[in-house]
């Protein structure tokens, strides 16, 4: 049994904005560091994720602006 007070409320959405995990630049969804390393640009910036793009587009990097490649 826990000795903590049951009055404490867990608010997961309140702390979600304070994470250092990478996010998709296009839609803002959180992605893993490994996903950013594989599908991100040379600085591990993710310009598209599975929620806003297809894996074919992510693999070919056609959606990344040329000045950021």
Gaussian input, Z-matrix of N, CA and C with variables (Angstrom, degrees):
# hf/3-21g

backbone

0 1
 N
 C     1     B1
 C     2     B2     1     A1
 N     3     B3     2     A2     1     D1
 C     4     B4     3     A3     2     D2
 C     5     B5     4     A4     3     D3
 N     6     B6     5     A5     4     D4
 C     7     B7     6     A6     5     D5
 C     8     B8     7     A7     6     D6
 N     9     B9     8     A8     7     D7
 C    10    B10     9     A9     8     D8
 C    11    B11    10    A10     9     D9
 N    12    B12    11    A11    10    D10
 C    13    B13    12    A12    11    D11
 C    14    B14    13    A13    12    D12
 N    15    B15    14    A14    13    D13
 C    16    B16    15    A15    14    D14
 C    17    B17    16    A16    15    D15
 N    18    B18    17    A17    16    D16
 C    19    B19    18    A18    17    D17
 C    20    B20    19    A19    18    D18
 N    21    B21    20    A20    19    D19
 C    22    B22    21    A21    20    D20
 C    23    B23    22    A22    21    D21
 N    24    B24    23    A23    22    D22
 C    25    B25    24    A24    23    D23
 C    26    B26    25    A25    24    D24
 N    27    B27    26    A26    25    D25
 C    28    B28    27    A27    26    D26
 C    29    B29    28    A28    27    D27
 N    30    B30    29    A29    28    D28
 C    31    B31    30    A30    29    D29
 C    32    B32    31    A31    30    D30
 N    33    B33    32    A32    31    D31
 C    34    B34    33    A33    32    D32
 C    35    B35    34    A34    33    D33
 N    36    B36    35    A35    34    D34
 C    37    B37    36    A36    35    D35
 C    38    B38    37    A37    36    D36
 N    39    B39    38    A38    37    D37
 C    40    B40    39    A39    38    D38
 C    41    B41    40    A40    39    D39
 N    42    B42    41    A41    40    D40
 C    43    B43    42    A42    41    D41
 C    44    B44    43    A43    42    D42
 N    45    B45    44    A44    43    D43
 C    46    B46    45    A45    44    D44
 C    47    B47    46    A46    45    D45
 N    48    B48    47    A47    46    D46
 C    49    B49    48    A48    47    D47
 C    50    B50    49    A49    48    D48
 N    51    B51    50    A50    49    D49
 C    52    B52    51    A51    50    D50
 C    53    B53    52    A52    51    D51
 N    54    B54    53    A53    52    D52
 C    55    B55    54    A54    53    D53
 C    56    B56    55    A55    54    D54
 N    57    B57    56    A56    55    D55
 C    58    B58    57    A57    56    D56
 C    59    B59    58    A58    57    D57
 N    60    B60    59    A59    58    D58
 C    61    B61    60    A60    59    D59
 C    62    B62    61    A61    60    D60
 N    63    B63    62    A62    61    D61
 C    64    B64    63    A63    62    D62
 C    65    B65    64    A64    63    D63
 N    66    B66    65    A65    64    D64
 C    67    B67    66    A66    65    D65
 C    68    B68    67    A67    66    D66
 N    69    B69    68    A68    67    D67
 C    70    B70    69    A69    68    D68
 C    71    B71    70    A70    69    D69
 N    72    B72    71    A71    70    D70
 C    73    B73    72    A72    71    D71
 C    74    B74    73    A73    72    D72
 N    75    B75    74    A74    73    D73
 C    76    B76    75    A75    74    D74
 C    77    B77    76    A76    75    D75
 N    78    B78    77    A77    76    D76
 C    79    B79    78    A78    77    D77
 C    80    B80    79    A79    78    D78
 N    81    B81    80    A80    79    D79
 C    82    B82    81    A81    80    D80
 C    83    B83    82    A82    81    D81
 N    84    B84    83    A83    82    D82
 C    85    B85    84    A84    83    D83
 C    86    B86    85    A85    84    D84
 N    87    B87    86    A86    85    D85
 C    88    B88    87    A87    86    D86
 C    89    B89    88    A88    87    D87
 N    90    B90    89    A89    88    D88
 C    91    B91    90    A90    89    D89
 C    92    B92    91    A91    90    D90
 N    93    B93    92    A92    91    D91
 C    94    B94    93    A93    92    D92
 C    95    B95    94    A94    93    D93
 N    96    B96    95    A95    94    D94
 C    97    B97    96    A96    95    D95
 C    98    B98    97    A97    96    D96
 N    99    B99    98    A98    97    D97
 C   100   B100    99    A99    98    D98
 C   101   B101   100   A100    99    D99
 N   102   B102   101   A101   100   D100
 C   103   B103   102   A102   101   D101
 C   104   B104   103   A103   102   D102
 N   105   B105   104   A104   103   D103
 C   106   B106   105   A105   104   D104
 C   107   B107   106   A106   105   D105
 N   108   B108   107   A107   106   D106
 C   109   B109   108   A108   107   D107
 C   110   B110   109   A109   108   D108
 N   111   B111   110   A110   109   D109
 C   112   B112   111   A111   110   D110
 C   113   B113   112   A112   111   D111
 N   114   B114   113   A113   112   D112
 C   115   B115   114   A114   113   D113
 C   116   B116   115   A115   114   D114
 N   117   B117   116   A116   115   D115
 C   118   B118   117   A117   116   D116
 C   119   B119   118   A118   117   D117
 N   120   B120   119   A119   118   D118
 C   121   B121   120   A120   119   D119
 C   122   B122   121   A121   120   D120
 N   123   B123   122   A122   121   D121
 C   124   B124   123   A123   122   D122
 C   125   B125   124   A124   123   D123
 N   126   B126   125   A125   124   D124
 C   127   B127   126   A126   125   D125
 C   128   B128   127   A127   126   D126
 N   129   B129   128   A128   127   D127
 C   130   B130   129   A129   128   D128
 C   131   B131   130   A130   129   D129
 N   132   B132   131   A131   130   D130
 C   133   B133   132   A132   131   D131
 C   134   B134   133   A133   132   D132
 N   135   B135   134   A134   133   D133
 C   136   B136   135   A135   134   D134
 C   137   B137   136   A136   135   D135
 N   138   B138   137   A137   136   D136
 C   139   B139   138   A138   137   D137
 C   140   B140   139   A139   138   D138
 N   141   B141   140   A140   139   D139
 C   142   B142   141   A141   140   D140
 C   143   B143   142   A142   141   D141
 N   144   B144   143   A143   142   D142
 C   145   B145   144   A144   143   D143
 C   146   B146   145   A145   144   D144
 N   147   B147   146   A146   145   D145
 C   148   B148   147   A147   146   D146
 C   149   B149   148   A148   147   D147
 N   150   B150   149   A149   148   D148
 C   151   B151   150   A150   149   D149
 C   152   B152   151   A151   150   D150
 N   153   B153   152   A152   151   D151
 C   154   B154   153   A153   152   D152
 C   155   B155   154   A154   153   D153
 N   156   B156   155   A155   154   D154
 C   157   B157   156   A156   155   D155
 C   158   B158   157   A157   156   D156
 N   159   B159   158   A158   157   D157
 C   160   B160   159   A159   158   D158
 C   161   B161   160   A160   159   D159
 N   162   B162   161   A161   160   D160
 C   163   B163   162   A162   161   D161
 C   164   B164   163   A163   162   D162
 N   165   B165   164   A164   163   D163
 C   166   B166   165   A165   164   D164
 C   167   B167   166   A166   165   D165
 N   168   B168   167   A167   166   D166
 C   169   B169   168   A168   167   D167
 C   170   B170   169   A169   168   D168
 N   171   B171   170   A170   169   D169
 C   172   B172   171   A171   170   D170
 C   173   B173   172   A172   171   D171
 N   174   B174   173   A173   172   D172
 C   175   B175   174   A174   173   D173
 C   176   B176   175   A175   174   D174
 N   177   B177   176   A176   175   D175
 C   178   B178   177   A177   176   D176
 C   179   B179   178   A178   177   D177
 N   180   B180   179   A179   178   D178
 C   181   B181   180   A180   179   D179
 C   182   B182   181   A181   180   D180
 N   183   B183   182   A182   181   D181
 C   184   B184   183   A183   182   D182
 C   185   B185   184   A184   183   D183
 N   186   B186   185   A185   184   D184
 C   187   B187   186   A186   185   D185
 C   188   B188   187   A187   186   D186
 N   189   B189   188   A188   187   D187
 C   190   B190   189   A189   188   D188
 C   191   B191   190   A190   189   D189
 N   192   B192   191   A191   190   D190
 C   193   B193   192   A192   191   D191
 C   194   B194   193   A193   192   D192
 N   195   B195   194   A194   193   D193
 C   196   B196   195   A195   194   D194
 C   197   B197   196   A196   195   D195
 N   198   B198   197   A197   196   D196
 C   199   B199   198   A198   197   D197
 C   200   B200   199   A199   198   D198
 N   201   B201   200   A200   199   D199
 C   202   B202   201   A201   200   D200
 C   203   B203   202   A202   201   D201
 N   204   B204   203   A203   202   D202
 C   205   B205   204   A204   203   D203
 C   206   B206   205   A205   204   D204

   B1=1.4393
   B2=1.5179
   B3=1.2763
   B4=1.4556
   B5=1.5203
   B6=1.3169
   B7=1.4654
   B8=1.5234
   B9=1.3365
   B10=1.4631
   B11=1.5190
   B12=1.2910
   B13=1.4579
   B14=1.5229
   B15=1.2994
   B16=1.4631
   B17=1.5280
   B18=1.3356
   B19=1.4585
   B20=1.5241
   B21=1.3300
   B22=1.4602
   B23=1.5258
   B24=1.3183
   B25=1.4648
   B26=1.5168
   B27=1.3053
   B28=1.4572
   B29=1.5100
   B30=1.3133
   B31=1.4635
   B32=1.5206
   B33=1.3383
   B34=1.4609
   B35=1.5162
   B36=1.3018
   B37=1.4584
   B38=1.5314
   B39=1.3124
   B40=1.4575
   B41=1.5241
   B42=1.3277
   B43=1.4602
   B44=1.5217
   B45=1.3005
   B46=1.4617
   B47=1.5254
   B48=1.3036
   B49=1.4603
   B50=1.5329
   B51=1.3370
   B52=1.4561
   B53=1.5217
   B54=1.2930
   B55=1.4528
   B56=1.5239
   B57=1.3294
   B58=1.4601
   B59=1.5195
   B60=1.3166
   B61=1.4617
   B62=1.5223
   B63=1.3303
   B64=1.4732
   B65=1.5210
   B66=1.3185
   B67=1.4593
   B68=1.5175
   B69=1.3082
   B70=1.4591
   B71=1.5279
   B72=1.3190
   B73=1.4611
   B74=1.5240
   B75=1.3235
   B76=1.4599
   B77=1.5257
   B78=1.3484
   B79=1.4677
   B80=1.5270
   B81=1.3441
   B82=1.4556
   B83=1.5113
   B84=1.3287
   B85=1.4643
   B86=1.5220
   B87=1.3245
   B88=1.4562
   B89=1.5286
   B90=1.3345
   B91=1.4593
   B92=1.5259
   B93=1.3204
   B94=1.4577
   B95=1.5236
   B96=1.3226
   B97=1.4700
   B98=1.5271
   B99=1.3338
   B100=1.4591
   B101=1.5270
   B102=1.3238
   B103=1.4622
   B104=1.5303
   B105=1.3289
   B106=1.4635
   B107=1.5204
   B108=1.3251
   B109=1.4578
   B110=1.5229
   B111=1.3369
   B112=1.4628
   B113=1.5295
   B114=1.3235
   B115=1.4626
   B116=1.5306
   B117=1.3246
   B118=1.4591
   B119=1.5165
   B120=1.3203
   B121=1.4606
   B122=1.5344
   B123=1.3185
   B124=1.4647
   B125=1.5266
   B126=1.3178
   B127=1.4649
   B128=1.5298
   B129=1.3489
   B130=1.4663
   B131=1.5259
   B132=1.3239
   B133=1.4592
   B134=1.5243
   B135=1.3278
   B136=1.4657
   B137=1.5146
   B138=1.3339
   B139=1.4660
   B140=1.5211
   B141=1.3248
   B142=1.4622
   B143=1.5227
   B144=1.3228
   B145=1.4637
   B146=1.5289
   B147=1.3240
   B148=1.4731
   B149=1.5312
   B150=1.3269
   B151=1.4622
   B152=1.5259
   B153=1.3481
   B154=1.4629
   B155=1.5298
   B156=1.3369
   B157=1.4596
   B158=1.5296
   B159=1.3249
   B160=1.4636
   B161=1.5232
   B162=1.3291
   B163=1.4615
   B164=1.5312
   B165=1.3040
   B166=1.4718
   B167=1.5252
   B168=1.3324
   B169=1.4577
   B170=1.5264
   B171=1.3221
   B172=1.4596
   B173=1.5162
   B174=1.3222
   B175=1.4631
   B176=1.5274
   B177=1.3239
   B178=1.4555
   B179=1.5232
   B180=1.3070
   B181=1.4779
   B182=1.5188
   B183=1.3155
   B184=1.4640
   B185=1.5278
   B186=1.3123
   B187=1.4492
   B188=1.5290
   B189=1.3380
   B190=1.4613
   B191=1.5283
   B192=1.3079
   B193=1.4739
   B194=1.5372
   B195=1.3288
   B196=1.4709
   B197=1.5224
   B198=1.3312
   B199=1.4568
   B200=1.5366
   B201=1.3330
   B202=1.4579
   B203=1.5257
   B204=1.3275
   B205=1.4654
   B206=1.5088
   A1=110.39
   A2=115.16
   A3=121.33
   A4=110.54
   A5=115.76
   A6=120.39
   A7=111.59
   A8=116.92
   A9=120.73
   A10=110.98
   A11=115.39
   A12=121.64
   A13=109.75
   A14=116.66
   A15=120.72
   A16=111.44
   A17=117.46
   A18=121.48
   A19=112.36
   A20=117.17
   A21=120.40
   A22=109.38
   A23=115.91
   A24=121.66
   A25=109.04
   A26=116.80
   A27=122.05
   A28=107.96
   A29=117.31
   A30=122.22
   A31=108.35
   A32=117.81
   A33=119.92
   A34=113.89
   A35=119.25
   A36=121.27
   A37=111.38
   A38=118.07
   A39=120.56
   A40=111.19
   A41=117.97
   A42=120.60
   A43=112.62
   A44=119.37
   A45=121.90
   A46=111.95
   A47=119.25
   A48=122.23
   A49=112.34
   A50=118.21
   A51=121.48
   A52=112.49
   A53=118.83
   A54=121.95
   A55=110.91
   A56=115.47
   A57=120.20
   A58=111.32
   A59=117.25
   A60=121.09
   A61=110.11
   A62=117.00
   A63=119.46
   A64=111.98
   A65=115.38
   A66=121.50
   A67=109.71
   A68=114.79
   A69=121.40
   A70=108.72
   A71=116.81
   A72=121.55
   A73=110.59
   A74=117.21
   A75=122.14
   A76=112.60
   A77=117.21
   A78=119.21
   A79=114.09
   A80=118.52
   A81=121.09
   A82=115.61
   A83=118.53
   A84=120.47
   A85=110.72
   A86=115.42
   A87=121.36
   A88=110.34
   A89=116.58
   A90=122.57
   A91=108.28
   A92=116.88
   A93=120.36
   A94=110.34
   A95=116.08
   A96=120.88
   A97=110.96
   A98=115.98
   A99=119.26
   A100=110.54
   A101=117.84
   A102=121.12
   A103=110.01
   A104=117.33
   A105=120.82
   A106=111.07
   A107=117.62
   A108=121.01
   A109=111.25
   A110=117.30
   A111=121.34
   A112=111.81
   A113=117.78
   A114=121.46
   A115=113.90
   A116=118.10
   A117=120.79
   A118=111.55
   A119=115.24
   A120=119.51
   A121=109.35
   A122=117.55
   A123=121.32
   A124=113.52
   A125=117.43
   A126=121.98
   A127=111.38
   A128=117.24
   A129=124.50
   A130=112.72
   A131=116.85
   A132=121.85
   A133=107.26
   A134=116.66
   A135=121.93
   A136=108.30
   A137=116.06
   A138=121.26
   A139=112.10
   A140=118.33
   A141=122.91
   A142=108.44
   A143=116.73
   A144=122.36
   A145=108.99
   A146=118.94
   A147=120.49
   A148=113.78
   A149=117.74
   A150=119.68
   A151=113.11
   A152=117.25
   A153=118.65
   A154=113.02
   A155=117.44
   A156=120.86
   A157=109.06
   A158=115.76
   A159=120.17
   A160=109.17
   A161=116.53
   A162=119.91
   A163=111.12
   A164=117.85
   A165=120.71
   A166=110.19
   A167=117.42
   A168=120.72
   A169=111.56
   A170=116.22
   A171=119.38
   A172=111.65
   A173=117.71
   A174=121.46
   A175=111.76
   A176=118.41
   A177=121.66
   A178=113.01
   A179=117.96
   A180=123.59
   A181=112.93
   A182=118.26
   A183=120.85
   A184=112.91
   A185=117.86
   A186=121.21
   A187=112.09
   A188=118.90
   A189=121.94
   A190=108.69
   A191=117.50
   A192=119.44
   A193=110.30
   A194=117.28
   A195=122.03
   A196=112.65
   A197=118.17
   A198=119.88
   A199=112.69
   A200=118.07
   A201=121.66
   A202=112.83
   A203=118.69
   A204=121.24
   A205=111.65
   D1=144.60
   D2=-178.82
   D3=-84.41
   D4=146.33
   D5=178.28
   D6=-98.32
   D7=0.75
   D8=-179.79
   D9=-76.39
   D10=153.95
   D11=178.65
   D12=-68.56
   D13=141.46
   D14=179.06
   D15=-81.48
   D16=-1.46
   D17=179.42
   D18=-77.06
   D19=-17.48
   D20=-178.11
   D21=-70.60
   D22=128.84
   D23=-179.43
   D24=-104.06
   D25=133.58
   D26=177.28
   D27=-92.04
   D28=123.28
   D29=-179.20
   D30=-122.39
   D31=88.71
   D32=-176.45
   D33=-65.22
   D34=-31.56
   D35=-178.46
   D36=-72.98
   D37=-24.36
   D38=-179.78
   D39=-71.11
   D40=-31.00
   D41=-178.07
   D42=-98.06
   D43=-6.44
   D44=-176.53
   D45=-66.08
   D46=-28.37
   D47=-177.72
   D48=-77.56
   D49=-12.72
   D50=-176.09
   D51=-97.24
   D52=15.84
   D53=-176.84
   D54=-85.23
   D55=154.28
   D56=177.89
   D57=-100.94
   D58=7.43
   D59=179.16
   D60=-66.98
   D61=147.83
   D62=179.35
   D63=-63.36
   D64=151.64
   D65=178.39
   D66=-129.62
   D67=153.30
   D68=176.52
   D69=-70.63
   D70=129.70
   D71=179.91
   D72=-69.01
   D73=-32.05
   D74=-176.04
   D75=-73.35
   D76=-49.58
   D77=-174.07
   D78=-117.87
   D79=-11.75
   D80=177.03
   D81=87.74
   D82=1.23
   D83=179.19
   D84=-70.83
   D85=145.39
   D86=178.61
   D87=-75.80
   D88=138.26
   D89=177.14
   D90=-127.62
   D91=165.33
   D92=179.31
   D93=-79.47
   D94=161.56
   D95=177.51
   D96=-64.08
   D97=-36.31
   D98=178.23
   D99=-65.48
   D100=-41.63
   D101=177.05
   D102=-60.48
   D103=-42.19
   D104=178.99
   D105=-64.92
   D106=-36.56
   D107=179.49
   D108=-68.10
   D109=-37.12
   D110=-177.08
   D111=-83.28
   D112=-47.79
   D113=-173.01
   D114=-103.12
   D115=-4.25
   D116=179.28
   D117=-82.95
   D118=177.93
   D119=178.04
   D120=-81.30
   D121=-165.53
   D122=-177.26
   D123=-64.85
   D124=-17.59
   D125=177.21
   D126=-105.40
   D127=16.93
   D128=-179.45
   D129=59.78
   D130=30.60
   D131=174.61
   D132=-90.68
   D133=125.65
   D134=-178.25
   D135=-91.67
   D136=117.01
   D137=-179.17
   D138=-92.83
   D139=-14.26
   D140=176.55
   D141=-158.20
   D142=147.17
   D143=179.92
   D144=-126.63
   D145=174.75
   D146=-179.37
   D147=-60.81
   D148=-20.97
   D149=179.25
   D150=-76.59
   D151=-23.84
   D152=-176.70
   D153=-124.87
   D154=6.42
   D155=-177.68
   D156=-155.10
   D157=168.72
   D158=175.45
   D159=-96.32
   D160=159.75
   D161=178.79
   D162=-64.66
   D163=-30.64
   D164=177.68
   D165=-63.79
   D166=-43.55
   D167=177.58
   D168=-65.56
   D169=-39.89
   D170=179.37
   D171=-66.89
   D172=-36.87
   D173=-178.03
   D174=-70.82
   D175=-36.34
   D176=-177.33
   D177=-86.60
   D178=-13.26
   D179=179.05
   D180=61.77
   D181=26.83
   D182=179.75
   D183=-70.30
   D184=-20.36
   D185=-176.24
   D186=-88.37
   D187=-9.90
   D188=-179.42
   D189=-82.71
   D190=129.02
   D191=177.55
   D192=-59.07
   D193=142.59
   D194=-174.75
   D195=-59.94
   D196=-33.52
   D197=-179.29
   D198=-71.76
   D199=-14.09
   D200=179.81
   D201=-104.36
   D202=-1.39
   D203=-178.68
   D204=-74.95

